Amino acid sequence: MSRTTVREIRRHEVPAWWRDAKLGLFVHWTPASVPAFAPVEAEIGELMARRAPDAMAWSPYAEWYQNSLRWPSSPAARHHAEVHHGRSYYDFGDDWEAGLESWDPDGWADRFAASGARYVVLVAKHHDGYCLWPTKVPNPRRPGWNSHRDVVGELAEAVRARGLAFGLYYSGGLDWTFNEHPIGTFSDLLLAQPRGGYVDYAEAQVRELIDRYRPSVLWNDISWPATASRLARLFGDYYRDVPDGVVNDRFMPWSPLWRIASTAPARWLLDRAAARAAATDAGIVPPRPPMFDVRTPEYTVFAAARAGAWECVRGIDRSFGHNRASSEEHFAPQHELLWSLIDIVAKGGNLLLNVGPRGEDATIAPAQLARLGWLGELTSRCGDALYASRPWVHAAGTSAGCEVRYTARDQSVFCFVRPAEGSAPAEAVTLREVRPGPRTSAATTDGSPLRCEPATDGLTVWLDSPATRARPGVLTLRGVVAARV
């Protein structure tokens, strides 16, 4: 075990492979994907902004099903009584493992690679405590609460065989086999975080995951039960074993100050602040911990380009785990999903988009596969303007009837264009953020020249085919400089 300090960990640099990747896929696949139910009326940011004491009882996250059952008036509790007739949540573990008989990890990996994703992050243990690998670290509260098949190892092998990086999510801050406190608000999160023997248990499991699988991403959730100095040693050992590894910003180390969450005044203040932040951010932005590599806003995107590494994490619908209650209206439409990736990349981030497979048969629902296909079409057509790019001087722009986003790499500036809502397909665009020079040229990403002319307010470029909201246009500019706007 290393003697690494917090100061040393803060000097760690995010590896180039992660910054270049731009698109990753999250996989939430837990026993909760057997009942696969959550209410769909509200997105998570809207729900948390309500300041209701039982807000999370209405969580749109299907993987929070076990917590929702602890609220007798919740939609999940009513659904469970009607459909599952009071079965224990832990019975779903056997159902989930039975579904592995039809699991095809190579088929998954083929789909993931075809989407254009460059890395995959699998949930190895979510808040319900179920482990997707045959762990040798026994759960003292629920022995055998893990897969007997090495799901983590099989998917890691399949994903890496296709040239994708493989990472692991671990719920360090919550484990409902250790603490059954119902979570309704932000302050409840602090009260529900296990202490005692869980501290050693969580660290031992993460060390086991590192030793066995060498994950390229170590993605924790909620918080971390150990102190900052102890966490720094864990990070030091991880970076030694995986020099190009990445850790996210949800390793908030335990502090004695958390005990204030048990007092009523502190709970009121914490919940009020969390609700205000959710309303402002229209999603969840984790508090900044003392050590991390990348920021991870959830169901929200930063307003401007950022120098620091970050990724937007979200589901294809309003949930991460598979939710049978979702209909087409709850899934991201094509134009929104594709432009979201473009917008995030223009601002220097990655999109970590979740896939939530079914629990009963280990398949991915058609609505999710369709969206992976849409991403594959975009990344195969526009990959040169996305992968390994960096933010340009201007991340975003506007043109008459169009929305514009910029990226840059080497001597090229790439421009994405789509018509504004309600506008006709765009055949030409005048870029106000661009000042043409004597050797300015425009081309498609495959090098075919495009007609361009200086304009009084920038540069006008004629597209090779009309841009639509579902199929944004993309062009390559050379010999231009940024205009003042």
N, C-alpha and C positions, 0 to 999 in steps of 0.2 A: 504494500500500500504506500502510495507516494506521500510526500510532505508538502504538496503543492499548496500555495496560498491563494487567497481570493485575488490579490493583486496580480499574481502570475496568470491566473485564468482570464482576467480582464484583458490581457494582452493578446489573447488568441485571435487569429484572423479567420474570417469566414473563407473557406476554400473556394477557388474559382469554379469548380464543377457545380457547386450549389448556386452560385450567382448566375451561371450560364444556363441553368436548367430550365427556368421559367415556369414549367408545368410539372406538378407532382400529383399523385393520387393517394388519397387517404382511404383506408379500408376499415370500416367499423362493422364487425361481424361477431356478435356475442350471443349468449342465450336469449337475450331480449329480442333478437331477430326472428325468434319462433313465434311469440305472440304478435310481434311487429305492429304495435299500435301506439299512436300518440295523437292528440287533438291537433288539428291543422288550422285553427282559426287565427293564430297569431304567430309572428316570427319572434325569435328569441329576444331581440333588442326591444321590441314593442312590449313584450311580456315583462321584462325586467324593469322597464321604465314606469310600470304601473304602481309600484310601491305597495303591492298587496302582500300581506304576511304569508300567503300560501301561493305565491306566483308560480313557483316551479311545480306545483301540483297540476298545472295546466301546460307543462313543458311540451313543446313541439318535438323534442328529441326522443325518439322511440327507445334509444339505448338507456334512457332514464326511467324506463318502465317500472323497475323495482322500487325506486324512490317514490314514484307517483302512486304506487299501490299503498304506500304508508299514509296517504291522505284519503280517508274513507269517502269523501265527497268528490274526488277527482274523476275526470272522464275515464282514466285508465282503470280505476277501481271498479267503476260501474261496468266497463267493458269486460273486465276480468271475471266478475261475478256472473255475467250473462253468458260468456263464451267459454271460459275455462273453469267455471264452477268451483272457484276457490282453491285451485291447485297451488301448491307451493311454487314460488318463483324458481326454486332450485331444481324442480322437476324438469324445467326446460333445458337444463344442461344435458340430460340424456337424449332429449329430442334433437338438440343441436348436434351432438356427436353422431347420432344415427344418420343425420343428413350428410355427413362426410362421405358416406358410401358413394354418392354421386358427384363428389367434388372433383373438379378438373383444374388443378393449379396451372397446368400449361395453357389451357384454354383461357383462363383469366389473364395470364401473363401476355398471351398474344393480343388480347383486346387492349390491355394496358399499353403495350408498346405501340400498337397501331393508333392510339389516341394522340401520340406525340409526347406523352409524359416521359420525363427523364428520371424520375424516382418514384418509389412507392413506399408509403409508411403504413404498416399494418398495426392495428391495435392488438398488442400482445396481452394486455390485461386492462379492462375498463373498470368502472367504479363498482361493478358487481363482484369483482375479485376473481372472476373466472379466467384461468390462464390458458392460452392457446398453444402451450407447449408442455411436454411432460416434465414439469419442474421437479428438481430434487430438493427444493426448499418447501417443506410441508407447511400448509396453512393450519395453524393450531386451532382455529375456530371451525374450519370446515374441511376436513381431510378429503383428498381426492377431487377437490373442486377445480379440475383442470382437464384438458384434453389428453387422452392417452395417445393420440396420433400427433406427430410433430408438425402441426400446421405451420408454425413459424418457419421451421427449417425447410419444409417443402416449398412454401411460397418464395422464400429467399432464394432457393436454388433456381426455381423457374424464372423469377424476375431477373436475376443476375445473368442467366443464360442468354437473355435477350438484350443485354447491355445496359439495363437500368440499375440505378443505385437502389439499395434496400435499407429502409429505416424502420424503427420500432417506436410505437407509442406505449407508454406505461402510465397508469393512473397512480401517481405517487401521493396525491393529496387526499384521495377518497378511496375507501375500500369498505363496502357495506357489509362484508362479513366480519369486520372488526368494530364497526360503529353503525348502529341502526337509527341514529338520530334523523328524523325527517328533515329534508332540506326544502325550505320554502323561499328563503331570501339569501342575500349575500352573507349576512352574519351567520346564518345557519351553516354555511360552508365551513366557517372557522370552527364552529362547535362540532361539526361532523368529522373533522380530520382526526384520524386515530393517533394515539400516542402509545406509550408503553412499549410492548414488544413489537409493535408494528414498525417502529423505526428501523430496527435491525432486519426485520422481515423484508421490507421494501428494498433496502439497500442490497441485501443478499440476492434478491431476485433480479434486480437491475444488473448487478455484477455477473450473475449467471447468464443473462441475456447477452451482455457484452462478450463474455468469454466464449459462448457457444456460437454466436451469430455475427459478431463484429458489425453491428449496424452502422451504416453511414450517417444516419440521423437518430438522435436520441431525443424523443419528443415526449416530454412529461406533461401532465395536466394538473391544473388547479394550484398545486404548491408542492413543497417537499418537506417531509416530516423531520429531517435532521437540521442541525445548525449550519451556518454558512461555512465555517471552517471544515466541518466534516464533508460537506457537499463539495468543497474545493478539492479535497483529496480524491473524491469519486471522479470528478471531472478530469483531474490530472491523470488518473489511471486510464480513463476512457481515451483521452487524446494520445496517450502513449501507445495504446493498443490500436487505435484508429486515428492516425495523424490527420487525415482529411475529414474527420467527423464533424458533425454540427449538432449543437444543442439549442433548444428553443427557449423562450422567455417565460416559461411557466414553472420554473424551479425556484419559486419564492421560498427561501429557507425558513424553518420554524424559528419563532422568536417568542420569548416570554411575554411580549406585549400582546400576543394574540389572546391572552387570558382575559383581556378587557371585553372581548366579545360576549362574555357570559353575563355582563351587566346590562340592565335594560337601557340606560342612557347611551351607552356605547353602541348597542345594537341599533338603536334608533338612528344615531348619526351615521353608522356604517351603511345601513340600508338606504338612507336618504341620499348619501353620496353616490352609492352604486346606481340607484335609479336615475339620478341626474346625469351620471356618466353614460348610461345606456341610452338615455334620450338624446344626449348630445352626439354620441358616436353612431347612433342608429344600429348598434350592434354591441359587441363586447371587445374592449381593448384591455388586455391583462395589465395589471400594475407592473411597473418596471422593476425587475429583481436586480440584485447586485452583480449577477453573473449570467451571461447569455450570449448567444451568437446572433439569433434572428428574432425579430418581433413577429407576433402572430395575431393580428386583429381577426375577429370571428364574425362572419356575416357582415362585414363592413370593410371599407377601403379608405386608406389615407387620402386626404384631399389633394395633396401635392406630392411631387417627387421627393424621395428621401435618399440621403447618402447611405444610411445604414441598411443592412439586410433585413428584409421583411417578407412575409408571405400572408396572403389572405387565405384563411381556412373557412370552408363552407361546404354544405351538402349540395347535392344536385336538386333536392327539394328543401323543405324546411327542417329536415331531420338529418342526422348522420346515419343512424341505424335504419334498416329497411322499415318503412311504414306503409302498411297496406291501406291506411286511410288516405294516403296522398292520391290525388287525381291529377290529370294533366295540368290543370290550372295552378297546382302547387309546385310544379317543376319549373326550373329556369327555362324560359323560351330560348330558341336558338339565337336570336339577335342579342338578347341580354347576356347569355353565356359567353358568346364569342367576343363581344365588345368588352366584357368584364376582364377577360384574359388580356386583351390588347391594352386596356386602360391601366391594369396593374403593372404590366411589363413596362409601359411608358413611364410609370412612376418609380421604377427600379425594384419592383417586387416580383414574387412568384405567386402563382395560384396553386394552392393545395386543395384540390377538389375531391370531395368524398364520394366513394362508392359504397353502398350498403347492400351487401348480398342477402338473399333469403336464408333463414335459419333452417327451414325444413328440408331443403334440397341443395343448398350451396350453389344456387344459380343467381345470376344478376338479372334483375327485371328488365324487360324490353325498353321501358322509358329511360332507364339509366344507360343502357347500351347505345341507344340512339344518340344520346348526348356525347358519349365517348366518340361516336362516329363523326359528329359535327366538329368536334375538336380535332380529330384526325385529318379531316379535309382542310381545316384552316392551317394547321401546323405543317402539313405537307406542301401547301401552296405558299405559305408566308413564313416558313421557318427561318429563312435568312434574315428576316426583319425582326424576329423574336429571339431566337437562341443566341446566347453570348452577346446580346446587345446591352447597352447602358442608356440611361436617360439622356436626352439631348438638352440643350439650353431651355427649350420649351417642351414640356411634356404634352400639353394640350393646346388646341387652337380651335378657331371657328372660321367658317367660310359661309358664304351665302347659301343657306339651306343645307349645310353639312356640318358634321362633327369631325374633328381631326385629332389624331394622336401621333406623336413622334417618338422614334427610338434612334439610336446611333451606334455604329460600330466602325472602327478604323476611320476611313475617309468618307464613309457613306452616312447619309441621313435617310431614314426610312419614314414614310408617311402613310398612315392608315386613314381611310376616308369612308364615312358612311353618311347617307342622307339623314337629316334630322327627322324626328317623328312627324309623319304627315307630309313629308316632302317626296317629290318624284325621285326615281333613281338618278344618281349623279353621273354625268358624262364628263364633266370637267370640274376643276376645283381651283380657286384662287387662294394661295397660301399666304396669309398676312404675316406669319412669323418668319418667313424666308426672304432674304435679300439676295437676288441673283447676282452673279459675277460674270466676268468675260468667258468663263469656261463652264458655265452651269449646264448640266444635262439632267434629263429625267429618263427613267427606264422602268420596265417591269422587274420583278425580282429575278427573272431568268435572263435579264440583259437585253430584252427587246426595247429599242428606243421609243420614247413617247414624245409627242409634240409638247413643247413648253415655250412660253413667251413671258418676258417681263411685263408686269402690270403696275399701274400707279400705286397699288396697295400691296405689292408682293410679287408672287410668281404664279402664273396660271398654267396648269398642266391638264392635258386631255388624257383621260383614262383609256386603256385598251378595251375595256368593256364596262358597261354601267355598274356602278357600285350600288348595292342594295343594303338594307339593314341586316338581312340574313347572310349576305356575302359582301363584307366590306372590301373596298379597293385598297391596294397597297402598291406603293411606288418607291423607287430608289432615286435619291437626289445626290448629285455630286457638284462640287464647285459652288456651294452656297454658304452663306453665313447667316447667323441669327439676326433678325430685325428686332428693333425695340418696339414693344407693343404695350 
